């Protein structure tokens, strides 16, 4: 019976097939430019097109500093820092996984440079028409900037296929969420940061989107040992790295905490990963859940 239930649960994911990577990500390639040149050119273009770069995360330098010398050049730009961000995230807290947007830039073995961003559409199912239009417009602008610098590698799909996949993805939960009562936002934030540090999910930065009530912040959390294993095998995941753990005040005074549903990522992409990489994902999920449960006093 358990196996039957599992198959029924996984059926929509299995039917997505081998095209899932092409469907969920946009990847571009530059063949005749150095890694540093590509990074700087993209930063300049984004800043000039109202897609402001909020942070530059030199992931490869951080990993190499831990003694892993063979890790390829890898940088993540947190961009699309628009004025509408605050109101969007207060309405739809999960959207901090899309805004600010992550632009993953990484060097390939042949010396070429790849640029990967998320396909935003599968994540927008519960948004208002206004919010969907804003995010779609922002990502369209982002793709336009990157296309002016690099050649797209994305596979082309028929409209029928895209509609079918979109319907199936609607049944998938991309969010893991918790609710904490009886504690102030600031206390939850302090305890969560401490608890994440305690499980070696290092906090690279904390972005306070709104400091007045209702407050909203997100943390960029990363275990660099996990990052080394995951990004070497599947560099696309830099678009979701570091993990964004967001917390926000609710109208009833409680505090919501959420992050990307890692179990969903495993189900979507597990067939493309070695078993030890899947185990790293599972460990990361366990670590984050453990930190949140500690905040809750469980």
N, C-alpha and C positions, 0 to 999 in steps of 0.2 A: 504493500500500500504506500509506504514511504517513497519507494522508487517511482511509483506512478505519479504521486503528487509532485515529486521533483521534476519529472519529465514534463508534466503539464506546466509547471512554473517556468521551466527553461525553454519550452517550445518556441516562444516568440524570438528568443535570443538565438537559438540554433538556426532558425529559418533565415536569419539575417545573412548567414553564409560568410564566405571569405572576403566579401566586399566591405565588411564593416569598417576597416581602417580607412579606406578611401572615402567612405560615407561620413565618418565622424571627424575627419581632419582634412585641412587643406595644407598641402606641402608644396614648396617652391624650391628651385635649385639655382645656384649661381656657380658657374664653372671657372670663370676667369678673373677672380678677385680673391684677395686674402680674407681670412675670417674677420680680422679686426676692421678692415675696410668695410665689409658688409654690415657689421654691427653699427659702426658710426654712421654709415649712409642711411640705414633704416631709422636710427634715432633722429637724425636731422630731418628726414622726410616726415616722420610722425609728428614731431614737434611743430613743423611748419603747416600741418594740415589739421590742427585742432584735435589731434590724437595724442596729447601730451604724454611723455614718458615719465611715470611716477618714480620708478626705481629700475636700476640695472643690477641684476643678480648674476654675478660671475660664478656660476655653479662649478665649473671646472677648476677654477683657482681654489675654491673652498675644499673640493674633494682632493686635489693634488696636495694641498697643505696637510692632509691627513696621511700622506705617504703613498697615495695611489698615483703613481707617476704616469701611467699609460692611459689615463682618462682623456678623451679628445676634448678640444676646445668646445665649450658649451656655455651660452649666456641666455638668460631669460629676461626680456624686457616687460615690465608691467606698464602698460600704456592705456590709451583711451580714457584718460583721466578727465572726464567731462563734468561740467557743472551740474548736470542732471543726475549724477551718480548718487548723491545723498538721498534724494526723494525716491529714486528707483529702489535702493537697497532697503529703505524703511518700509516700502510696500512689499518687496519681494526679497527677503534676506538672502536666499540661496543664490541670487544673481551676482554675488561677489565672486563666484567662480567664473563669471563672464566679463564683469566690469569691476575693476580694470581688467583689460584683456591681457593674456599672456602671449608673447611672441617668442617662441623657442628657436634659437639660432645655434646650429651645431655643425661641426666639421666632420666630413665623411672620410673614409679610409683612402679614397682616391684624391683627396685634397679639395674636392668641391665643398660648397657650403649649402646646407639645407635650412629652410625657414618653415616652421610649422605653426599653424594656429588652429583653434577649434572651429568646427562647423557649429554655429550657434543654434541652428534651428531645432535639433532634437531636445534642447533644454528649455524650450519656451512654452511648453504645452499649457501651463496654468496661468500665464500672464494675461494682462489686459491687452486690448488691441493697441493702445497707446504705447505701452511698454515694449510690446513685440516690435512695433515699428521703430522705436528708438534703437533697440539692440540690433535689429536687422540693418538699419541704416548705418550704425556705427561699424558693424563688421563688414558691410559693403565698402565703406570708406577705407577700412583697414586692408581689405583684399586689394583694393585699387592701388594703394601705396606700395604694397609688397609686389604686385604684378608689374609695377614700373621699374622694379629693381631686379626681379628674379623670374624665371620661367616656371609656370605652374605645372605640377606633375599629377594633379588630381584626375582620376578616371571620370569620364563622362557617363552619366546615367540617364536613362529615359525618364520622362515625366511620370510614366506609369509606375516604374520601379521606385522612384523617389516617393510617390504618394503611398505606395504599399509599405515601404520601410518606415515612413513617418507614422503611419497608423500603428505599426507594431511597436515602435519605440514609445508611443504614448502610454503603453502599459507598464513601462519600466520606471522604477523609482530611482532618481539620481541623488537623493538627499538622505542623509542620516541625521536625525534631529532629536534633541532632548529639551526638556523644560525643567527649570529649577525655581522652586518657590522658597520664600522665607529668607532670601539673601539679596543684598543690593547688587546692582550691576557692577559697581567697582570692586566689591568683594569677590564676586564670581570671576571677574577678569583677573584679579591678582592671584586667586587660588588656581585658576586654570593654567595660567602661565607657569606657576610653580610646579603644578602636577605634570604638565607636558615636559618641562625640563627634567623632572624626576624619572621619566621613562625615555630619556634621550631623544625626545622630539624637540630639537633646538629651535628656539624662536628667533628667526632672522630679523623680523620686524613686526611692529604692531601699528596698524593703520586705524586711527580714530576718525572715522568718517563723520560722526556727529558726537560732540562732547556734551551737549545739552540734552535733557530728556525730551523725547525718547532717544537714548544713546545707542550708538552702533559702532562696533569695532570689529576688525578681523585680524587674525594673527597668521603670519607666514611661518609654518612649522615644517621642519625637515630633519630627518635622520640621514646624515650624509652617507653613512654606510649603506642604507637602503637605496639612496639615490644613485649611488655608483652602480649597483646591480641592475636597477630598473632601467636607467637611462642608457646604459651601454647596450642593452638588448632591445629596448623599445624607446628610442629618443622622442617619439611623439608625446610621451607623457610629460614632457617639460611644460606643455600647455596647461597642465593641472598641478604644476609644482612651482614653488613649495605648496604643500597642502594648506588651503585657506580654511581656517577654523573661525567661524564668525559667531558673534554673540550680540544680542540686541534686547532692548527693553520692550516688554509687551504691555498692552493697555492695562492689564490687571496687576502690573507690578512685578510679575515673574520675569525670568531671564531665559530667552531661547538660545540654544547653542546648536550649531549645525556644521556639517562638512560634506564633501562629496561622498556618495555611497560607494565605498571601496569594493564591497561584495558585488555590486552591479558591474564595476569595471572588470573584476575577475571573470564574471559570467560573459561579458561582452568580448573580452580580448584574451581569455585564458588559453584558447587553442593556439594562439600565436606566441605564447610564452613558455619557457622551460618551467618545469615543476618548481625548481628552487626559486625562480623569480616570483611565481605565484605565492610561494610561502613567505616571501618578503612582503608582498602586499598584505597578506593575512596578518603578519606580525605588526605591520604599521597600523592596520585597523584595530587590532587588539590593544596596542599601546595607546591609541587615541581614546578608545572606549574606556580603558582603565583609568586614564587621567580624568575624564569627565565623571566617571563613577566616584572617584576620590573627591571631586568637588561636591558631588551630591551627598557624600558621607556614606556611600554604600560599600 
